[in-house]
Amino acid sequence: MMLAWSFSARTLEEIERLLRALGKHRYVREVDHRIHWTVDRALADLPAFAPHAQAFAARRSREKGLEIASRDPSLWRSATADEICAVFRAFWTPGEDAERYKQALRAVLAETGLPPATHEPFDASADEPPHPELILLDWELFPVDELDADRHRGALEAMEEAGEEVDASAPVFQEGPILAAPELLDGAPGGELRDDFFVWSDGPYSYSDYVFRGAAKVAKLAEPPVGYNDID
C-alpha cells in the first residue's frame, strides 16, 4: 500500500529543489521521469522541447496507424529533472508566455479526441487516474537487503528503532502527484500551488520517512514532510 507525504513546497523554486533532492540522494536506485508527447508539442518553441516535438511529428508521418490517444508507453519519453522543472516553469510562471503554452496544450489535447479531464487540480482519484497523465514522476529506492551498513546507516537505524516488519528484498517505489491537464493549466495560480506538494511511497514507513526528511532538508524546505504517522 502506498502512503503520501506532504512537503512544504509550493513555489517553483521549492518544487525544483525538492525534485532534484529526491533524485540524487544515496538511497535512490533509479529515477524515471516521463513527459507526454502533447507537452513537447505545446512547448515546441522552446529549445529543450523542439527536437522532441519534431521527432514525434516525424514518427506520426511514418507510423500512420499510431494511436495518439492510447496508453502506448512510447507516447511518453524519458526526461531529466531539469526538463520536468522547465515544464513547470513554462506553465506555472504567470504571464503571456504561460497563457500561450496553455492554449497550445488545450489545442493538442483536443486533437487526440479524448474527453478533457475535469477534476480539480491535484484532486484526481489515484484509483482512477485521468488519461493522459502528462508528467510522470517515479523513483525507486534500494531494497533493504541491498543497503550498505555504513553508507545507509541512517535508514537502517530508523527501521530498527521502528521495529517494523520488512520485506527486505522488495524494492521501494515512490511516485509524484498526478499531473494531468488540470494541474499544468490551473495548478499554480499566481505561480504557486494552493496546497503542499505530495509524494507517495510504499515499503517500510520508517525507511521512506527517513529518506523524505533528508530530501526536504537538502531542498531547504521550511518544514519537514508530514506523513501518516505525523497526523493525530
Secondary structure, DSSP 8 states (H G I E B T S, - for coil): --EEEEES--BHHHHHHHHHHHHHSTTEEEEEEEEEHHHHHHTTTSTTTHHHHHHHHHHHHH-TT--TTS--GGGEEEE-HHHHHHHHHHHHS-SHHHHHHHHHHHHHHHHHT-----S-TT---SSS--S--SEEEEEEE--GGG--TTTTHHHHHHHHHHT----TTS-EEEE---B-HHHHHHSSGGGB-SS-EEEEE-S-HHHHHHHHHHHHHHTT-SS--B-GGG--
